[in-house]
Amino acid sequence: MSKFLKGFIFGSVIGGAVALLNNPRSGKENREILAQQIQEVTQDVTVINTGKATLERGIKEIQEVIVPQTMEVVNSIQEEVAKFQLENKPRFRRIQDKIQTLQTHLKEMK
């Protein structure tokens, strides 16, 4: 156990003891307040655990459903782009040839 943790625990115990000894409320009032605070903390922990479980389910769904679907879409787009490039390669070549011809004619006109 680290020195910090030991010091923290020791300080908490001493602080709690001093607070109880110097507290103007009765023991019954202190127990009621403590019980209420414990109940509130318990409820907060329950809410956090529920939220954690929801978050874990969401992460699992992302990993199992959304990521594979996204990869399918990405692969489909990549296939379509490759298909477009392949199908239009002759057109691109003809356009480049015509541009080259036009540039040649422009140089000859000067």
ChimeraX attribute file (.defattr): number of C-alpha atoms within 10 A of each C-alpha:
attribute: neighborCount
match mode: 1-to-1
recipient: residues
	/A:1	5
	/A:2	7
	/A:3	8
	/A:4	9
	/A:5	10
	/A:6	11
	/A:7	11
	/A:8	12
	/A:9	12
	/A:10	12
	/A:11	12
	/A:12	12
	/A:13	12
	/A:14	12
	/A:15	12
	/A:16	12
	/A:17	12
	/A:18	11
	/A:19	11
	/A:20	14
	/A:21	10
	/A:22	9
	/A:23	11
	/A:24	10
	/A:25	11
	/A:26	10
	/A:27	11
	/A:28	9
	/A:29	11
	/A:30	14
	/A:31	12
	/A:32	12
	/A:33	12
	/A:34	12
	/A:35	12
	/A:36	12
	/A:37	12
	/A:38	12
	/A:39	12
	/A:40	12
	/A:41	12
	/A:42	12
	/A:43	12
	/A:44	12
	/A:45	12
	/A:46	12
	/A:47	12
	/A:48	12
	/A:49	12
	/A:50	12
	/A:51	12
	/A:52	12
	/A:53	12
	/A:54	12
	/A:55	12
	/A:56	12
	/A:57	12
	/A:58	12
	/A:59	13
	/A:60	12
	/A:61	12
	/A:62	13
	/A:63	12
	/A:64	11
	/A:65	11
	/A:66	13
	/A:67	12
	/A:68	12
	/A:69	13
	/A:70	11
	/A:71	11
	/A:72	12
	/A:73	12
	/A:74	12
	/A:75	12
	/A:76	12
	/A:77	12
	/A:78	12
	/A:79	12
	/A:80	12
	/A:81	12
	/A:82	12
	/A:83	12
	/A:84	11
	/A:85	13
	/A:86	11
	/A:87	11
	/A:88	12
	/A:89	12
	/A:90	11
	/A:91	12
	/A:92	12
	/A:93	11
	/A:94	12
	/A:95	12
	/A:96	12
	/A:97	12
	/A:98	12
	/A:99	12
	/A:100	12
	/A:101	12
	/A:102	12
	/A:103	12
	/A:104	11
	/A:105	11
	/A:106	10
	/A:107	9
	/A:108	8
	/A:109	7
	/A:110	5
